[in-house]
Amino acid sequence: MFGATEWIVIALVVLLLFGAKKIPELARGLGQGISEFRNASSEIRKELEKGAEDTQKNSEKSKDEAVK
């Protein structure tokens, strides 16, 4: 993909564009965004699993009532 030279050039361009003081703020914001995304993904996964379990329980309950 990219070699070491390309990464160095990209790092220098970023340093020139944003300055040394702004880069930690950008990295912090990026980290917070990734963290929020992971939390949201985790919540969605839990909700989907809960919905699947509820559907399965309702399905089994309906089968038991139909047999009676």
N, C-alpha and C positions, 0 to 999 in steps of 0.2 A: 504494500500500500504506500506508505511514506517511509523514506529513509531518515537517518539521523540528521542529515543536512537540511532536509525539508522541515523537520520539527524545530530545528534551531531557528530557521528563517521565520517560521510561523510565530514562535515565541518572541522573537525580536520585534516583529510587526505588532503583535498584541501589546507588548511593553511600550512601544512608541505611541500607539493609538490611545491607550488607556492610562498610561503612567503607572509607576510603582505603587502609589497609594490606592488607586482604584481597583487594582487586580484582586486584592484580598476581599474587598466588598463584593465584587462580581462572583468570586468563588464561593463566598458565604451564601449569597443569594441563590446560586446554582445548587448548592448543597441543600438548602432549605426546600427548594422546588422539588428536588429528587426525593427528599424525605416525605414531603406531602404527597407526592405521586405514589410512593410505596405504601403509605398509610391508606390512601384511597383505594388502591388496588387490593390491599388486604381486606378492607371493609367490604368491598364488592364481592370478593371471593367468599367471605364468611356468609354474606347474605344469600348468595347463590347456593351454597352448601346447605344452609338452613332451609331455604325454599325447597330444595330437592328432598331433604329429610321429611319435611312436612307433607310434601306430595306423596312420598312413599308411605308414610303413616296413614294418610287419608285413604290411599288406595287399598292398603291392607285392611283398614277398618271397614271400608265399603264391601270388600270381599267377604269378611266375616259376617256382616249383616245380611248379605245376599244368601249365604249358606244357611242361615237360621230361618 
